[in-house]
Amino acid sequence: MNLLETAVAPVAATGLFSSAWLMIAIPLVISGLLMLSGRVANSWGHLLATLAPIASFGIGLTLFLDLLGRDEAQRAVSVPLFRWLTAGNWTFDFGLQIDQLSILFVLLITGVGSLIHIYSIGYMAHDERRRRFFAYLNLFIAAMLTLVLADNYLLLFVGWEGVGLASYLLISFWQHKHSAAVAGKKAFVVNRVGDLGMIMAISTLLAQTGTVKFTEVAERIGTVDRTWVVLLGFFLLLGACGKSAQVPLQSWLLDAMEGPTPVSALIHAATMVTAGVYLVVRSHPIYALTSEASLAVAIVGTVTLLAGAWIGTSKDDIKKVLAGSTMSQIGYMMLAAGLGPVGAAFAIFHLITHGFFKANMFLGAGSVMHGMNDDVDMRHYGGLAKYMPITFATFAMGYLAIIGFPFTSGFYSKDHIIEAAFDKGTVFGALAMFGAFVTAYYMTRLMMMTFFGGKRWREGVHPHESPLVMTVPLIVLAILSIIAGVMMNGWITTWLAPAVGDDHPHTTGLFHITTIGIITTAVVAVGALIGWFLHRRDIPDSQPETRNPLVLAGRQDLYGDAFNETFLMRPGQHLVGGLAAFDDSVVDGSVRGSADLFGGMSTALRRLQNGYVRSYALTMIAGVLLLAAAFYLGQLA
């Protein structure tokens, strides 16, 4: 079967498409310039860095409008640039693929990224290393754009690793704090496990198909032995779990909150955690041939959406509640991606709407922290709606979107996933709906603890609204959190159909109501009411003792770190220690032993070289006698 029958072969680039590489080059070059320019750029570096994603967004928007006006057969464009490298019979070209899928990611990355850059001008105003921070942000944008625009898996992997590097630099940006340094290292190490899956997938593709280019893989994957196709699906899933913080490689995500809040918004909304979803959806020709791997994707997504929601119910750190929420929402996307072409379109739909409302809420959390002397503990908040009205109003719009309030963006994108999950199986659908219930509960808890109730502020804290440079991006993202679903509902599935292999795109009307949708809305309402009822009164400003195992597990991130330490880190340390001892005693010991042996032999021989003629004459006589004895004995024999 030729899977390109359900897709459109890319056409050659002309006009502005030939210069699409500028979207990557602009932030990449400015990042390097800021890192090399030193203190001379301290006063203007952040402004130049902010212009970079805006310029890339302008190019991306122009290309999107061009594609929008084309026939469907012309909407996938190949942009070959140059020969990258040659290895044996393999040649790898540096090329871009701009189609319905990649252009949506470009707009999300650069659009939301631009707003985060603008917000960061105010948030990082007093940081001594602001120039370097903005250089890292630009590097992050360039790496993510490389990842989604690449026309082959190997170039995608370059962007993949660039995203990993940028996340390490940004998560540990405040490395003077031990917790930040450790968090950056943890993100880097855990993602290396996922990267192993990517390396195995690329190696398998080269061995089995002789290519890593997306279009050529789609043409040849049908001829590959099914066992290898199944393994490919699992290898890619392992890579996706690392980048998108899916179980069992989720442990880095909550610790990543140690980075500055704009970093959290960028990672969770527009860049790193969306990479795994993109990888699975882009690899749809592979997953179309392996129901086992597709089922595994759906199971991982379902488990993660519940695990993230569970964690969100138990945290008092506002950023970690949102981090658990990201785990959960990416879980919904992975569940959808495992449901086939229709689900893949819904996954991207939810990915984009999530990008808007999650960036809104993370930046809103940063605004709250800005007014609360960087305190992240919601038990020390309360009553902030009166003192931070813009932050409250914009955050509330994100809240309505994430819980799926009717006609907000999340209402359309997440409900479609829940309906598709029920089509896959009752268990998937019921668990996805339960996740929506828990989401409504813990997000209502966050709203009540932060913006309502009595004041629980610490001494010396004087809450205040953030400056315009921070609140304007919040307003833009809040509006998108409400209207994005209305704007894209129905249209996005038709738009994405050729890029995700969907022969019969599923479209719905603006006010399309189903039984599943009505039940989901009712379940969400119940969750929100429970959250309001349990947290409507004054809340203790310290963490109460509890023996509830569910709460304790949530506070400990479901014991993910304890599991990793017990079953992976400690055994790994013992294994490495044993190998080091073997190396020292056996490998190095044999080397040292042979050296000692020859050293002893040379010492013994050196004693014979004493410089006395009589000793040498005696030695010669002894040698002659030995030879004569040997000849004599030989004659007798």
Secondary structure, DSSP 8 states (H G I E B T S, - for coil): --GGGGS---EE--GGGGGTTHHHHHHHHHHHHHHHHGGGGTTTHHHHHHHHHHHHHHHHHHHHHHHHTS-GGGS-EEEEEEEEEEETTEEEEEEEEESHHHHHHHHHHHHHHHHHHHHHHHHTTT-TTHHHHHHHHHHHHHHHHHHHHBSBHHHHHHHHHHHHHHHHHHHTTTTTSHHHHHHHHHHHHHHHHHHHHHHHHHHHHHHHHS--BHHHHHHHGGGS-HHHHHHHHHHHHHHHHHHTT-TTS-HHHHHGGGS-HHHHHHHHHTSHHHHHHHHHHHTHHHHTT-HHHHHHHHHHHHHHHHHHHHHHHH--BHHHHHHHHHHHHHHHHHHHHTT-HHHHHHHHHHHHHHHHHHHHHHHHHHHHHHHTTT--BGGG---HHHH-HHHHHHHHHHHHHHHT-TTSHHHHHHHHHHHHHHHH-HHHHHHHHHHHHHHHHHHHHHHHHHHSSS----TT-------HHHHHHHHHHHHHHHHHHHHHTTHHHHHHHHHHT-SS-----TT---HHHHHHHHHHHHHHHHHHHHHSS---SS------HHHHHHHTGGGHHHHHIIIIIHHHHHHHHHHHHHIIIIIHHHHHHHHHHHHHHHHHHHHH----HHHHHHHHHHHHHHHHHHHHHHHH-
